[in-house]
């Protein structure tokens, strides 16, 4: 078992060290020879972007605690300084492995005819073409920024790529102190620049924009001789510090904080291997950073690889097979979604089923003359969103449209501000949520006049209302006209937008008021069933499990004999399989083509299964500092669908990794027939079709 910094064994795994293990599982996909080559490039990019956010938020927070002299241990037994040492050691090792995988991937891509070349390796005609591209497209947007007594060190933006340039004035003594300048690599130009083919060759070739600028650096410094040109990148603390209580206008306050983020405290410095000693000294002195310097043996910031597959033409054998989301058959039964949903509930499973159904629901609501009101929560929205168009259209046609826009969605603040303003112009009533809480619940309410009554139609989801992520993430969405769920939806929106006190809800459990106690009560109920000899079991699927109270509740249920299977993609602080503590608990993580994002929990409940979907992970922030929602699935047939989805995850023996007591993950052993849950889920037409409301039995997950 893993020991803390003082050597004692903890009941819990550390959240941040668990996250490092998760990112290593992402890296495994880039290292796996079975992963198509262009997809391996994407996973390398994801490792980088994941690590960027981890450094700018989690590591930045630990550094703040360390600087403040905070020495108290967290519940897993670590002080900030002790944890930082372990994080830096493990992330350094991870980055080294990442760049080994990068060099291997580039080598294999070259064998296929796809090259990321150095400028020096191009032919004369190719160099001429690249020189022209630089002159026409790159040089005009570059700004060399010198550093001397009259020109202080310029602002270096977080996570932007720069070149550190060490110069000698023509005719000066080489022994004199050199000059220093920086050049920002334009982020609005593609980092991968396509090179004309060599003669009649079908090979596709690219050079990096920073390499191209480096080769032409003399064009920016006439009269100087470049001694060295080295890429570097700075990561700053990206956490926003908001005074919501004192903010007269939350939107303006967040805009101010976004500007302040540019000046966040430096957290990490990445430099190219072999960087000139003078350049490194200048950077470390300016950023006041000594320990957290990563020396990179390759291109700094591999996130550019995310765009490589879209730039490469052809090569289907180097990609995953195309998945075309199907339109839910249940909703094809009628021209009107309201007609279908008035008769039955419908469950959507993205990305296998199309997000178009959600867009159509909103668009029909906008156009339907009998719809009186539309209410929705937005956390992250895609660009050119059909959903935004539908909401705007609904408001312009005179409907009452209320949109709860979460301005504090990290790294999407600017985009959400833009959406908020656009919706307000269209006549929507835009609300920014409750003070001190992020609104993370995913819910839409449509109120429709039908004969002599009003009817509520509700969509509850586990993921954001985002067409792009719905093609890349596995998520669940429930359409229902259940009157009790509709009443709860109205109560929830009244609480968010007005002064309504939390009311007694029929079906929902809502954070931060009652989601945590409801989950604890449901877990205790399973323990009571087990103690009485009745059927008991818990299967829970989520992104992260780090709340101590939830971990303790699961430990208690395990000690009562409840079999518990957890499917946790990322962070998990629970230590499974410990005798007398958690020996009935298994934990597995699935990292595959799509990001596992759905949150669903199953309770055997003495033989009367209770299945619920949720927007919330079992993390302290979700359960105590956010508005989150858990909703039961009441239709018996849809319950079976969800149990089947859980069953597929538990049966996965290709991409699943099992968490061990020591916090490390291992591949399943002794399996015969390969079973890959995401590939099986793509056969959705074959396992989902059945009469509405049927209680077709599904094998209990084993």
HELIX and SHEET records of a PDB file:
HELIX    1   1 UNK A   15  UNK A   31  1                                  17    
HELIX    2   2 UNK A   37  UNK A   53  1                                  17    
HELIX    3   3 UNK A   54  UNK A   59  3                                   6    
HELIX    4   4 UNK A   60  UNK A   67  1                                   8    
HELIX    5   5 UNK A   80  UNK A  112  1                                  33    
HELIX    6   6 UNK A  119  UNK A  121  5                                   3    
HELIX    7   7 UNK A  124  UNK A  133  1                                  10    
HELIX    8   8 UNK A  134  UNK A  138  3                                   5    
HELIX    9   9 UNK A  139  UNK A  141  5                                   3    
HELIX   10  10 UNK A  209  UNK A  215  1                                   7    
HELIX   11  11 UNK A  217  UNK A  220  5                                   4    
HELIX   12  12 UNK A  250  UNK A  261  1                                  12    
HELIX   13  13 UNK A  277  UNK A  287  1                                  11    
HELIX   14  14 UNK A  302  UNK A  307  5                                   6    
HELIX   15  15 UNK A  308  UNK A  311  1                                   4    
HELIX   16  16 UNK A  316  UNK A  318  5                                   3    
HELIX   17  17 UNK A  329  UNK A  332  5                                   4    
HELIX   18  18 UNK A  337  UNK A  341  1                                   5    
HELIX   19  19 UNK A  356  UNK A  367  1                                  12    
HELIX   20  20 UNK A  386  UNK A  396  1                                  11    
HELIX   21  21 UNK A  413  UNK A  426  1                                  14    
HELIX   22  22 UNK A  469  UNK A  471  5                                   3    
HELIX   23  23 UNK A  483  UNK A  497  1                                  15    
HELIX   24  24 UNK A  515  UNK A  531  1                                  17    
HELIX   25  25 UNK A  548  UNK A  559  1                                  12    
HELIX   26  26 UNK A  605  UNK A  607  5                                   3    
HELIX   27  27 UNK A  620  UNK A  624  1                                   5    
HELIX   28  28 UNK A  636  UNK A  651  1                                  16    
HELIX   29  29 UNK A  677  UNK A  681  1                                   5    
HELIX   30  30 UNK A  684  UNK A  688  1                                   5    
SHEET    1   A 3 UNK A 114  UNK A 117  0                                        
SHEET    2   A 3 UNK A 204  UNK A 208  1                                        
SHEET    3   A 3 UNK A 192  UNK A 195 -1                                        
SHEET    1   B 6 UNK A 144  UNK A 147  0                                        
SHEET    2   B 6 UNK A 179  UNK A 184 -1                                        
SHEET    3   B 6 UNK A 161  UNK A 169 -1                                        
SHEET    4   B 6 UNK A 224  UNK A 236 -1                                        
SHEET    5   B 6 UNK A 266  UNK A 272 -1                                        
SHEET    6   B 6 UNK A 293  UNK A 296  1                                        
SHEET    1   C 7 UNK A 346  UNK A 350  0                                        
SHEET    2   C 7 UNK A 473  UNK A 480 -1                                        
SHEET    3   C 7 UNK A 453  UNK A 461 -1                                        
SHEET    4   C 7 UNK A 443  UNK A 450 -1                                        
SHEET    5   C 7 UNK A 371  UNK A 378 -1                                        
SHEET    6   C 7 UNK A 400  UNK A 405  1                                        
SHEET    7   C 7 UNK A 429  UNK A 431  1                                        
SHEET    1   D 3 UNK A 346  UNK A 350  0                                        
SHEET    2   D 3 UNK A 473  UNK A 480 -1                                        
SHEET    3   D 3 UNK A 595  UNK A 596  1                                        
SHEET    1   E 3 UNK A 438  UNK A 439  0                                        
SHEET    2   E 3 UNK A 626  UNK A 632  1                                        
SHEET    3   E 3 UNK A 509  UNK A 511 -1                                        
SHEET    1   F 9 UNK A 438  UNK A 439  0                                        
SHEET    2   F 9 UNK A 626  UNK A 632  1                                        
SHEET    3   F 9 UNK A 610  UNK A 614 -1                                        
SHEET    4   F 9 UNK A 600  UNK A 603 -1                                        
SHEET    5   F 9 UNK A 537  UNK A 542 -1                                        
SHEET    6   F 9 UNK A 563  UNK A 568  1                                        
SHEET    7   F 9 UNK A 585  UNK A 590  1                                        
SHEET    8   F 9 UNK A 656  UNK A 659 -1                                        
SHEET    9   F 9 UNK A 665  UNK A 667 -1                                        
END                                                                             
